[in-house]
Each structure stands twice: as structure tokens, then as C-alpha cells.
Amino acid sequence: MNRTQNWRYIPLVAWSLLVALPLYWVLITAFKDTTSIYNGARWLPWVDFHPTASAWHDILGGANSVYGPLYHSLVIATVSTLIALVLGSMAGYGLARYRLKALWFKNNDIAFWIVSQRIMPPVVVVLAFFILYKNLGLLDTIPGMIIVYTGFTLPLTTWFMESYFKQVPIDLEEAAYIDGASRMVVFLRVALPLVTPGLIATFLLAFSFAWNEFLFAVMLTSENATTLPIVIAVQQGQLGTSWWNICAISLISIAPMTIVAIVLQKRLVTGLLGGALK
């Protein structure tokens, strides 16, 4: 390789360090105690400070156990994202393939109205959700959180899937119609396989929004459906901030998203080709 091209690696290395440094700081802080945190910056385990697993004992087996909130987060984020992805795919396909009209609203107007529901700040409607859920008995329940998170992510899934379906050549679908396939068969066996990368990318994005959402969780839950962001927030109390617990819980919170991204990353590259060959 030409040595004059080595300069291209400089911004890559700089960006890698910029991303890795906060993660490294969170990692080592999860193994610190009060002395190691409040007596100046300490960077090197066994050199600047002696690592301790007290935070991990506390959040995995103590009073601040994260097993319940972790389970709640996994169930709520996964189920709501899958429901939103199914509904959003059907809505996006309809907007991409059919001419719709409701009063003076046409396809583009309907699509903009849908995504505008996500543009709207959630704080505008959270009080209305609280009152409604209180009357319906859905406060602090997993089904209630699944419903609100589905509505929270549905505009995004619809908007993204519409753009992906528009990129699929319509000739392939027309060929299937000629062969006698129904609209549902064309949607399931022709259109969806061709947008597999879009499905995966949309799933990851919607899952991340549901996984990290805080406002609805703090307003609509108290004990039986609390999620990990709430557990992180309550580590700051009257006795101070438990930074070691916050960092340990943050590492646990990062793990599912990282695992899902690693498992699905190959499908992002091979999905389009595989769908076309089918």
C-alpha cells in the first residue's frame, strides 16, 4: 500500500478512540468503589485502583437486583418492536404500492401525518396516557407498556418500510400476479424477502428506541413493569450517586443491543441478494 495513503487511518483511529474511551471509562467504573471514584481520576486497574465487584453483587443479588427490570425491558421492547414492524410493514407496503385517498389526503400526506406522530414530543401526550391508563387499569403493567411502545415506534417503522418497498422493482410483483399469486402472497413471498435488510435495520432502530425510552416508563410504571432506564435513574438518591451501580447496569443494558446487532449484521448485507434469488 502506498505510504501516502496511510493518513486515511488517522481519522479512523481518532474516531475509534473517541468511541472506545467512554465505554472503557464505564467498564472500569463498574469495578470501582467510593474511594476510587471521588479521589481523582483513576484509569488503570491494579495500578491506580484495586478493582472490586461490590457493584455487581449489589445489582445481581442484592436489593437493587436488575433481573426483574431486565426481563421487563426485554419483553416490552421485543414484543412492541415486532408488533410495530408487522403493522408498519403492511402500512408501508400499502403506501408504496397503492393510490390512497382520505378526504384531501393522498399517499404523501398520509405518510407525513403518520411520521408527524413521532415528531411530536412525547411529553405532550404522556399525561393523557397516564389518565387513560389509570381509568383502564393499565398502569404499571407489561401489556400497557407494550401498547404505548408499539404506538411510539409504529410511525418510524411505517415510514422506513415505505421507503424500502419503493425501492423494490414492481416488475417482480407483477410477474407473480400473472402467475396467479394473491396480494397477500406477493407481499409475503416476493416483497418482504426483497426488503430483508430494511426489515432488520428498522427492527434494530425501533428496538433501540423502545429499549432506551425513559419518559413513558417513569410516568406509567412503578414496580411491576419498570425497565432498565428507570433502575439507572433511581441510583441517584439522597445519599449520593452510586456511579459504580450505574455503570454496571449500563453495561448490562448495552449487552442485548450489541448481541442483536452482531447476530443480525450479516443479514443486512446478504438479505437483498437472498431475497432476489428466492
N, C-alpha and C positions, 0 to 999 in steps of 0.2 A: 504494500500500500504506500502511496506517495506520502512522504512525511508532511507535506504541506496541508494534507487533509486531516491531520491529527487534531487541529484546532477545533474541529467539529465536536470532539468528545468533551471539550471543556464545558460548554453549557449543559451537556447531559450529566456530567459528573456533578456540576454545581446544583442542578435540579434534584438529582438523587440525594445529595446531602441535605438539601432543603427539606425534602420529604422525609428522609430517614431520621433526621435529628429529633424532631418532636416525638416520633414513635420510640426512639431509643430512650428519650427522657421519661416517657410514660412507663416504659418497661422497667427501668431501674428504680423509679419512684415507687412502683408497686412492691418493691422489696426493701423499702426504707422504713425507718421509724421516725419519731418526732425529732430526735436529736439530729439525724442525718438530713432532715428536710429544712429545719429552721436555723441551723448553724452554718449557713453559707452553702454555696453550690458545690455539690459533690457528684463527680461524673463516673468514677471507676470503682466498681465493686471490688471488695477485698483490698483496695488501695486507699480510696478516700473514705469509705464507709464499710461496715460489716453488714451484708445482706441478712434480712430476716423475713420469715414467711408469716408473720403475725397477721398481716392484712388478708392473706389467703385463707388462714384458719378462720378468721372472722367472717368473711363473706361466703365461705363454703360450708362452714359447720357451726358458726356462731349465731348470734341473734340477728345479724344482718345478712342471713343466707340469701343468695340470689337465685336459688333453684326455682322457686315459685315465679318470680318476675321473668326469669329467663324462659320458662315454659310458656307463660302468658305471651311474651313477645313473639316467640316462635309461632305459636298457634295463630295469634291475631294477625301478624304480618304475613304469614304464608297463606292462610285461608283468604284474607281480604285481597291480597295481590292476585291470587288465582281467579277469584270471582271477578275482580275488576278486569283481568286480562281476557277472560272468556267474553264478558259483556262488551268490553272495549273493542275486541277483535270483530265481533259481529257488527257493532255500530260503525267501526271504521270501514269495514268492507261495504256496508250499505252506503256510506257517504262517498266512497271511492268509485262505486260501480253503478249506482242508480241515481236518477234525477229525482230529487226530493223537493217538496214544496209544502210549507205550512204558512198559510196566510201570505205575507210578502217575503218570508224567509226561504231562501234556497240553500243549496248544499254548503256553500262557503259561509253563509250567515249562520246556519245551524252549527257548523263546525266551530266557528268563532264563539258562538254562545256557549257551547259545551266547554271549551277551554277557558272561557272567562270565569267559569265557576271555580277553576283552580287559581286563576289570577287573583280572585277576591281574597282578601286577608281572612284567615280562619277565625281570628278574634271577633269578626263581625257577627258570626253565627254561633259561636260556642255557647253563649248564654241561652240562645233559643234551643240548642241541643240539650243543655242541662235541664231546662224546664220541661221539655218534651220527654226526655228520658226519665225524669223524676215521676211524671204522670203515668208513663208506661211501665215503670218498674225495671228499666234497663240500666240504671246507674250501677256502676261497678260490676258489670257483667261482661264476660267474654263475647257473647253474641252481640251485645250493644256496641262494643268496640270494633268488632268485625264489620258491622253495618256502617259505622261512621268512617272507618278507614277505607272501606270499599268506595264510598262516595267521595272520599278525599283523593283517591288515586284514579278513579274512573275517567275523569276528564283527560288526564295525561295519557292513559292507555288508549283511549279513543283517538286522540289527536295524533299520537305517534303511529298507531296502526293504520290510520287512514293514509298517511304519507307513504308507508311501506307498501300498502296494497296498490297505490297509484303507480308504483314502480314495476309492478308485475305486468308483463305483456298480456293484453286481453285476448290475443290470438289463441293462447293455450286454453283459456277458459271456453272460448267459442268452439274450439275443436272438441272439447269434452261435451258441450251442449249438443253438437252434431251427432256425437256417439250415443246420445240418449241419456246423459247424466242429468240429474236434477240439480237445482240451485244449491241445495244443501251438500250434495255430493261434490259439486265443483268447489264449494267453499272449503270443505273438509279435506278433500283429497288432491286438489290442484292448488288453490290459492294459499292455504295455510302452510303446506310444506315449502312453498317458494319464499315465504317470509319468515322462515325459522330464525335467521339471525335477528330480524326485527322483534320477533316474539321474545327471544332471550334478552336482548338489550332492554326492551320495555319492561320485562319482568324484573331485571336487576335494578332498574331505575325506580320502578314503583315499589319494589321491596325495600329499597334503601330509604325511601320517603316514609313508608309505614314503620319501618324498624326504628327510625330516629325521631319520630314525631313525639312532641312533648306537650303541646298546649291542650289537645283533647284528652290526653292521658291524665294530666294533672287536674283537669276540671271534671272529668267523668268517672274517675276511679278513685278508690281509697284503700282497698285492701285485697279484694278478690280478683281483680283484673289489672293490678299495677304492672307496669312494664319497666324495662331496664333504665330508660332515661329518668324515670321517677326515682328509682333506687339511687342513681348517681346524684340527683338533686338533694335528696334527704341526708346525704353525708355531710352537708354543711349545716351544723346546728349551733346551739348556744355555747357549746364547749369548744367551738372552733371547727375548722375544716379538716376532715380526715382525707388528706391528699393521697395517702397510700391506698386507702379503700377505693377512692375514686379512680385511681389509675388501674388498680386490679380489676374493677368492674368494667372499666373501659376496654381493657384487653379482652375480657370475655365477650363484650359487646361487639368488638371488631371481628372476632373469630368467625361467626356464622357468615357474615358478608364476604369475608375472604375465602372461605371454603366454597361458597356458592359460585363466586366469580371464577375460582380455579377450575371447578368441575365443569362449568358451562363455557369456558373461554374457547375451547376447540370448536364447539358448535357455532360460535359466532363466525368462524372462518369457513367451516365446511357446510353449514346449513343451506346456503343458497345453491351451491353446486349439487348437493344431495337432493334437494327438493326439485331441481330442474330435471335430474336424471330419473326421478320417480315418475 
